[in-house]
Amino acid sequence: NYLWNHHRDRKNGGYFWSLNNDGPVDSNKQGYGHAFVLLAASSAKTIGHPLADGMLNDITEILNTKFWEAKHGAIAEEFTADWQPLDGGAYR
């Protein structure tokens, strides 16, 4: 519930790396963090959480359309909040 209602970036899509009660502390979108969202969503699915299917669809779409780099056969490391590439990042 917290991931879906707080970590999810409703404006640009994806999930913020870190936040506190005031909002994002680090609004970058990290591949590593999104992998953990996928893990959380799949774990929620195993226990029948009502948000699991929506989150699984959302995170799968994001990983496939924003992070996946077919030419490398792996995901990109990090983007800004509005999906601009960051210099020097190649998480593969």
Summary of the structure (lengths in Angstrom):
residues: 92
radius of gyration: 13.0
end to end distance: 29.2
largest distance: 39.7
contacts: 244
relative contact order: 0.19
helix: 41%
strand: 20%
